[in-house]
Amino acid sequence: MINKELERDEAFAWEVLDTAPYAVLAMANGKGEPYCVPMSPARDGRKVYLHCARVGEKLSLLKHNPKVALTVVSYYKAVSAEYTMSYASAVLRGQASIVEDDAERIRALRCISEKYSGADMDKFDAMVEKYAKAAHVIRIDVEQITGKEARNG
């Protein structure tokens, strides 16, 4: 990181991930061409989970190159008078894979659901019964995580 005074510790970076409303998953195809897609992450320890349909470009790309980056921003605000921004962000790098184990897949869907639908967890079992077969879960085994914060204005 160039601007070291903005760098924050790993605990800060995990907190950014835990509180961010969404993330952007970055991948590359075999030609090195980038592909980024917004996702809804949740984590269990150092494992980050994402859910998606059983077909699609991201799954094809991950089969050929499992290296990914995930970028999250939990706070941002333009400081107009100073021509700058205040923000809290994190970047995670790691290896992605499709979760094949049903118990882990359901546990991952529970983590995602608790983050985004926590008030309605009484419906979780019914939703899993109805929709889980149509969903894939991607697990990112995080190898590196960095956090950055600027509080301007």
Secondary structure, DSSP 4 states (H G I P E B T S, - for coil): ---GGGEE-HHHHHHHHHH-S-EEEEEE-TT--EEEEEE--EEETTEEEEEEESSSHHHHHHHH--EEEEEEEEEEEEEGGGTEEEEEEEEEEEEEEE---HHHHHHHHHHHHHHHHGGGGGGHHHHHHHHGGGEEEEEEEEEEEEEEEE---
